[in-house]
Amino acid sequence: MRLMRFGPKGREKPAVFDAERGVALSLEGIVDDVAGDVLGPDGLAGLARVLRAERMNLPRVPDGARIGPCVGRVGKFLCIGLNYADHAAETGAKVPDEPEVFSKATSALSGPFDDVEIPRGAKKVDWEVELGVVIGKHAKYVSKEHALEHVAGYCIVNDLSERAFQLERGRQWDKGKGCDTFGPIGPWLVTKDEVPDPQVLALGLEVDGVRYQNGNTRTMVFTVAHLVSYLSHFMSLHPGDVISTGTPPGVGLGQKPEPIYLRAGQTMRLSIQGLGEQRQRVVQGG
């Protein structure tokens, strides 16, 4: 299934994308949101049964409706830094011995086609296409062998960063990662049955038609299973938590001979194999 949410910010409604017909169908009255218990194994199995029986009777999402973040009521937005060796090299960082963990504020969450705002005082806003992992079942002290049993599905994340806030203001990453609009997710939460191996997915990012990132999840330092297991040994993971798993090379910070950063008026396009596409316009924030 390709689950999604539509409607005004803060009032999104659940939906599913019907790939056979190329249309989005509303799930109002069937589930309250793409969140919580809906993301668990029983919830997803029940929803799949309903869709098999009622798919042709579901109303279409109105044309032009805003597409919101693909997960509602996100409790934790966890991120992994330097998880591609070639990205670590381009930024001059050492490949970590253990996953480099930080958080994005949940207030950074936005829709996959919403504008990205350059925050007040920002001069070094950067892009990062990443595979997002959505937890579906409570995870605590899980092994790598069983970690993927706790995953509901996958999505695209743009882990936007303000590098000066991140690296020059006390080197506290959260400050450069959690700005409003710095966490577009979606358009779809693609359930794991449609992604049998999350370690073979091509991913890329363009700015104004110029391709900067072109990678594959097979080159991750720490796999999805490793990350879910690792995090579960430090905190409980709950349905709806999102893990952004790191970015391949090609970020603005790593461009030669000089870094390149986003400017108002530019457009980013992100894609991950089987997970759809994002597109965001960059605007100057207030």
C-alpha positions as CSV (number, residue, x, y, z in Angstrom):
1,M,0.0,0.0,0.0
2,R,1.0,3.6,-0.6
3,L,-0.6,5.5,2.3
4,M,-0.8,9.3,2.3
5,R,-2.5,12.3,3.8
6,F,-4.2,15.3,2.2
7,G,-5.7,18.6,3.2
8,P,-4.7,21.9,4.9
9,K,-1.8,21.9,7.3
10,G,-2.8,20.5,10.7
11,R,-6.1,19.1,9.3
12,E,-4.8,16.4,7.0
13,K,-7.0,13.4,6.2
14,P,-5.9,9.8,5.4
15,A,-5.7,8.5,1.9
16,V,-4.2,5.7,-0.2
17,F,-2.7,6.0,-3.7
18,D,-4.2,3.5,-6.1
19,A,-1.2,2.7,-8.4
20,E,-3.3,0.7,-10.9
21,R,-5.5,3.7,-11.7
22,G,-3.1,6.4,-10.8
23,V,-5.5,8.2,-8.4
24,A,-5.5,9.0,-4.7
25,L,-8.5,7.7,-2.7
26,S,-9.8,9.1,0.6
27,L,-9.8,6.8,3.7
28,E,-12.1,9.1,5.7
29,G,-14.4,7.0,7.8
30,I,-12.2,4.0,7.5
31,V,-9.2,5.1,9.6
32,D,-8.8,8.3,11.5
33,D,-5.3,9.0,10.3
34,V,-2.1,7.3,9.0
35,A,-0.8,7.1,12.5
36,G,-0.7,5.0,15.7
37,D,-2.2,1.5,15.6
38,V,-3.1,1.9,12.0
39,L,0.6,1.4,11.3
40,G,0.9,-1.9,13.2
41,P,0.7,-5.3,11.5
42,D,-2.9,-5.8,12.5
43,G,-3.9,-2.3,11.4
44,L,-2.2,-2.6,8.1
45,A,-3.6,-6.1,7.4
46,G,-7.1,-4.9,8.3
47,L,-6.8,-1.9,6.0
48,A,-5.6,-4.0,3.2
49,R,-8.7,-6.2,3.5
50,V,-11.0,-3.2,3.4
51,L,-9.2,-1.9,0.3
52,R,-9.5,-5.2,-1.5
53,A,-13.3,-5.1,-0.9
54,E,-14.0,-1.4,-1.2
55,R,-11.3,0.2,-3.4
56,M,-13.7,0.9,-6.3
57,N,-16.2,2.6,-4.0
58,L,-13.8,5.0,-2.2
59,P,-14.1,8.7,-3.1
60,R,-11.2,10.3,-5.0
61,V,-9.0,12.9,-3.3
62,P,-10.0,16.3,-4.9
63,D,-7.7,17.5,-7.7
64,G,-5.3,20.1,-6.4
65,A,-5.6,19.0,-2.8
66,R,-2.4,19.7,-0.8
67,I,-0.5,16.5,0.1
68,G,0.7,16.6,3.7
69,P,3.3,14.6,5.6
70,C,2.7,10.9,5.0
71,V,2.6,10.1,8.7
72,G,0.5,11.8,11.4
73,R,1.1,12.3,15.1
74,V,4.9,11.6,14.7
75,G,6.3,11.2,18.2
76,K,10.0,11.1,17.4
77,F,11.8,12.3,14.3
78,L,15.2,10.6,14.6
79,C,18.1,11.1,12.1
80,I,21.4,9.4,11.4
81,G,24.4,11.5,10.3
82,L,27.4,10.4,8.1
83,N,25.8,7.1,7.2
84,Y,27.4,7.0,3.7
85,A,31.1,6.7,3.7
86,D,31.5,8.9,0.6
87,H,29.3,11.6,2.1
88,A,31.4,11.6,5.2
89,A,34.5,12.0,3.0
90,E,33.1,15.0,1.1
91,T,32.4,16.8,4.4
92,G,35.8,16.0,5.8
93,A,34.3,13.9,8.6
94,K,35.4,10.5,9.9
95,V,33.1,7.6,9.3
96,P,31.6,6.9,12.8
97,D,32.2,3.7,14.6
98,E,28.6,3.8,15.8
99,P,25.6,5.5,14.3
100,E,25.6,9.3,14.7
101,V,22.2,10.1,16.1
102,F,20.4,13.4,16.3
103,S,16.8,14.6,16.3
104,K,14.8,16.9,14.1
105,A,11.9,18.8,15.8
106,T,8.6,17.4,14.8
107,S,7.6,21.0,14.1
108,A,9.9,20.8,11.1
109,L,7.6,18.2,9.4
110,S,6.0,19.4,6.2
111,G,4.4,18.1,3.1
112,P,6.5,16.8,0.1
113,F,5.4,19.7,-2.1
114,D,5.3,22.5,0.5
115,D,7.6,25.4,0.2
116,V,10.9,25.3,2.1
117,E,11.5,28.4,4.0
118,I,15.0,30.0,4.5
119,P,14.9,30.9,8.2
120,R,15.8,34.3,9.5
121,G,19.6,34.9,9.5
122,A,20.3,31.8,7.5
123,K,23.0,31.8,4.8
124,K,23.9,28.1,4.4
125,V,20.7,26.1,3.8
126,D,21.5,22.7,2.3
127,W,19.7,19.7,0.9
128,E,19.8,16.0,1.8
129,V,17.7,13.2,0.2
130,E,17.3,10.3,2.6
131,L,15.4,7.1,3.0
132,G,12.9,7.4,5.8
133,V,11.8,4.4,8.0
134,V,8.4,4.5,9.7
135,I,8.0,2.3,12.8
136,G,4.9,0.2,13.0
137,K,5.3,-1.9,16.1
138,H,6.8,-1.0,19.5
139,A,10.5,-1.8,19.6
140,K,12.7,-2.1,22.6
141,Y,16.0,-4.0,22.7
142,V,15.3,-5.7,19.4
143,S,17.9,-7.7,17.5
144,K,19.1,-6.9,14.0
145,E,17.6,-10.2,12.9
146,H,14.1,-9.1,14.0
147,A,14.3,-5.3,13.5
148,L,12.5,-5.1,10.2
149,E,9.5,-6.8,11.8
150,H,8.9,-3.5,13.6
151,V,8.9,-1.4,10.5
152,A,5.6,-0.3,8.9
153,G,7.1,1.1,5.7
154,Y,9.3,3.7,4.0
155,C,9.2,7.2,2.6
156,I,11.3,10.0,1.2
157,V,12.8,12.5,3.6
158,N,14.5,15.8,2.8
159,D,16.8,16.4,5.8
160,L,17.3,20.1,5.2
161,S,20.1,21.7,7.2
162,E,21.3,25.2,7.9
163,R,25.1,24.5,8.1
164,A,26.1,27.6,10.0
165,F,23.5,26.9,12.6
166,Q,24.6,23.3,12.7
167,L,28.4,23.6,12.7
168,E,29.2,27.2,13.7
169,R,26.8,27.9,16.5
170,G,28.2,25.5,19.2
171,R,28.1,22.4,16.9
172,Q,24.7,21.3,18.2
173,W,23.2,19.7,15.1
174,D,19.6,20.0,16.2
175,K,19.8,23.8,15.8
176,G,20.6,23.5,12.1
177,K,18.2,20.6,11.4
178,G,14.9,21.5,13.2
179,C,13.9,24.8,11.5
180,D,10.3,25.0,10.3
181,T,9.7,23.2,6.9
182,F,13.1,21.4,7.2
183,G,11.5,18.0,7.3
184,P,9.4,17.2,4.2
185,I,8.3,13.5,4.2
186,G,6.2,11.6,1.7
187,P,4.4,11.8,-0.6
188,W,3.7,8.2,0.3
189,L,4.3,5.8,3.2
190,V,5.0,2.7,1.1
191,T,4.4,-0.4,3.3
192,K,7.3,-2.8,3.7
193,D,5.6,-5.6,1.7
194,E,6.3,-3.4,-1.4
195,V,9.9,-2.8,-0.4
196,P,11.3,-6.3,0.1
197,D,14.9,-5.0,0.5
198,P,15.5,-1.4,1.6
199,Q,19.2,-1.7,0.9
200,V,18.9,-1.7,-2.9
201,L,17.1,1.6,-3.5
202,A,18.4,4.3,-5.9
203,L,18.0,7.9,-4.6
204,G,18.7,11.3,-6.0
205,L,18.2,15.0,-5.8
206,E,18.2,17.9,-8.3
207,V,18.3,21.7,-7.8
208,D,16.9,23.6,-10.7
209,G,17.4,20.6,-12.9
210,V,21.0,20.1,-12.0
211,R,21.7,16.6,-10.5
212,Y,23.7,16.8,-7.3
213,Q,22.9,13.6,-5.4
214,N,22.9,10.2,-7.0
215,G,23.3,7.3,-4.7
216,N,22.0,3.9,-3.5
217,T,21.1,2.6,-0.1
218,R,23.4,-0.4,-0.6
219,T,26.3,1.9,0.3
220,M,25.0,2.8,3.8
221,V,27.5,2.2,6.6
222,F,24.7,1.0,8.9
223,T,21.7,-0.8,7.4
224,V,18.1,-0.1,8.2
225,A,17.9,-3.2,10.4
226,H,21.1,-2.2,12.2
227,L,19.7,1.3,12.9
228,V,16.3,0.2,14.2
229,S,18.0,-2.3,16.5
230,Y,20.6,0.2,17.6
231,L,18.1,2.9,18.4
232,S,15.8,0.5,20.3
233,H,18.6,-0.1,22.8
234,F,18.6,3.5,23.8
235,M,14.9,4.4,23.6
236,S,11.6,2.8,22.9
237,L,10.4,3.2,19.3
238,H,6.7,3.6,18.8
239,P,4.3,3.4,15.9
240,G,4.7,6.5,13.8
241,D,8.2,7.3,14.8
242,V,10.3,8.3,11.8
243,I,14.0,7.5,11.3
244,S,15.9,9.3,8.5
245,T,18.8,7.1,7.6
246,G,21.5,9.4,6.2
247,T,22.3,10.9,2.8
248,P,24.6,10.0,0.0
249,P,27.2,12.4,-1.4
250,G,26.4,15.5,-3.3
251,V,25.2,17.9,-0.6
252,G,25.8,21.6,-1.1
253,L,28.4,21.6,1.7
254,G,30.6,19.2,-0.2
255,Q,30.6,20.9,-3.6
256,K,34.0,21.9,-5.0
257,P,35.7,24.3,-5.3
258,E,33.2,26.0,-3.0
259,P,30.0,24.9,-1.2
260,I,26.7,25.7,-2.9
261,Y,23.7,26.6,-0.8
262,L,20.0,27.1,-1.6
263,R,18.6,30.5,-2.6
264,A,15.0,31.7,-2.7
265,G,13.4,31.0,-6.0
266,Q,15.1,27.6,-6.6
267,T,13.3,24.3,-6.8
268,M,14.4,20.9,-5.5
269,R,13.3,17.6,-6.8
270,L,13.9,14.4,-4.8
271,S,13.2,10.8,-5.7
272,I,13.7,7.3,-4.3
273,Q,13.1,4.1,-6.3
274,G,9.5,2.9,-5.6
275,L,8.8,5.7,-3.1
276,G,7.7,8.5,-5.4
277,E,9.0,12.0,-5.8
278,Q,9.1,15.3,-3.8
279,R,9.3,18.8,-5.2
280,Q,9.9,21.9,-3.1
281,R,10.2,25.6,-4.0
282,V,12.6,27.6,-1.8
283,V,11.2,30.8,-0.4
284,Q,12.5,33.4,2.0
285,G,11.0,33.0,5.5
286,G,9.8,35.8,7.7
